[in-house]
Amino acid sequence: MIFSDLAALEGAGFRPAVCIVGSGPAGLSLALQLEQRKIPCLVLEAGGLAYDADTQDAYAGKVVGDRYFELASARLRFFGGSSGHWEGWCRALDAIDFEPRAGIESSGWPIRKADLDPYAARTSDILDLGAPTQPDRPVNDDLQEIGMRFSQPIARLGSKYRQHVEASASIGLLLNSPVTDIVPERGRIAAVRLGAGGQGGEVRAPYFAVCTGGVENSRLLLWANRLHDNGVVPQPATLGRYWMEHPHFNMGDVIVFDFTGMRVKTGMRFYAPSEAYLRSHADTGNFGMRLLVGENLPKALLRDAMCVAPELFKKVAKDGFACSAKARLAWEQVPRADNRIELGSARDRLGMPRSVLHWKKAPQDRRTAEVASVLFGGYVAAHEIGRMKIFPWITEGGPWPDEHPTAGFHHMGGTRMAQDAAKGVVDRDCKVFGMDNLYVGGSSVFPTSGHANPTYSIVQLALRLGDHLADRLAKG
């Protein structure tokens, strides 16, 4: 059911058991799971069914620290949320990503990969995932060639599920309803209030789930906490903090001699460290090296290579080589409390303070990039696949390059999951510590990020949350 306004919702007599704020991958997946469990829910979407510049303006904010995207360009405010930005690549987090690691401060989830594995098939269905590009396989003791999955066609969830939601008797969708306040009452949330620029009024339900994205979850909870003297997140020490991205940078150029060591001969290949390597190099973040085969690199690359290894590359120049490629790295940023979302002094037209993102890459992040480049370059040479020219900003310790891409629109952390309130905002079930009926969905609950694109894990967590809420409701 899609409701045009609050009056239509109230006139229909629809009484949700769960109110979900946000209709992106987390919010919509949660709604679908609740529907499967026959639990009525209402999804509040701040935007409409399509992009609108005035509505999108609420996402504008400020970035302090390292170069980053304009905040309004990195997410979308309409039905389906930032699945409209998604490029379709998917992979589950690795088992080691959930574990505490001695060399990475504040690492470790209160759940394990096995807690999310039961939702693999349902997640694949929601995201329209094809088979993996290839199974994972070790190429040496330290490195593995890994498979990624791709959404085919890319699942723009608003478009995919619009007709489904319209016809659903269990899912209600209220459009153009930005939440500007969360109202606490004796350890519970009583209602959410909608901005006067939208529908106005308020919505009540037994349970609430905030699923507005990796920036907005922090922004909304910080603002509500300010309005209600920490009554929404009673123990806010980490609220907004430990924000993370996946840095993305080109590491080097590769001349490929021979494809014998590679199973796939065209397109993109993916490599990652082995679990044994990460255990023995405890301060190295997880990473994914993407080899973009077929890049048309300049002849100057071969000329430069002949200066370094003339005998080898004279033979290559004479006999020819398979192709050239670009080595691009995406890696796990270590969680740091200083990387955070704060409320700024500027306000949007609904009166909410705009987001301020404080974001810097740490020396440890740089070491991960260096280690990954050397490890991959060594593999290419040792197996006579080719040679990699690592870029000078890595080999000579230069500044971070001013290039695109710089990150992946992967907003993680800010409402991190933890064993206790001193270390995070939500517990293992995504419930806010100290609140009986307030939950948070999405990648903002990630304590660490791994290297995998987060959408797959976002949906898994949302489905698990749906089962948890359904079980609670079943118990009365």
Salt bridges, closest charged atoms under 4 A:
GLU35 OE1 - HIS164 NE2 2.72
ASP57 OD2 - ARG354 NH2 2.75
ASP66 OD2 - LYS361 NZ 3.02
ASP94 OD1 - ARG91 NH2 3.39
GLU99 OE1 - ARG279 NH1 3.00
ASP115 OD1 - ARG428 NH2 3.87
ASP117 OD1 - LYS113 NZ 2.93
ASP128 OD1 - LYS160 NZ 2.88
ASP136 OD2 - ARG91 NH2 2.87
GLU145 OE1 - ARG137 NH2 2.73
GLU145 OE1 - ARG263 NH2 3.95
GLU166 OE2 - ARG162 NE 3.53
ASP181 OD2 - ARG193 NH1 3.18
ASP181 OD1 - HIS228 NE2 2.83
GLU185 OE2 - ARG186 NH2 3.73
GLU202 OE1 - ARG193 NE 3.68
GLU202 OE2 - ARG204 NE 3.07
GLU216 OE2 - ARG75 NH1 2.93
GLU216 OE1 - ARG77 NH1 3.98
GLU216 OE1 - ARG219 NH1 2.94
ASP253 OD1 - LYS326 NZ 2.95
GLU275 OE2 - ARG279 NH2 3.07
ASP283 OD2 - ARG367 NE 3.92
ASP304 OD1 - ARG303 NE 3.80
ASP304 OD2 - LYS389 NZ 3.23
ASP319 OD2 - LYS315 NZ 2.94
GLU332 OE2 - ARG101 NH2 2.63
GLU342 OE2 - ARG340 NE 2.67
GLU342 OE1 - HIS358 NE2 3.15
ASP348 OD2 - ARG219 NH2 2.69
GLU370 OE2 - ARG366 NE 3.70
GLU384 OE2 - ARG387 NH2 3.31
ASP402 OD1 - ARG67 NE 2.90
ASP429 OD1 - ARG464 NH2 3.76
ASP429 OD2 - HIS468 ND1 3.87
ASP436 OD2 - ARG188 NH1 2.45
ASP436 OD1 - ARG472 NH2 3.17
ASP467 OD1 - ARG37 NH1 2.97
ASP471 OD1 - ARG37 NH2 2.74
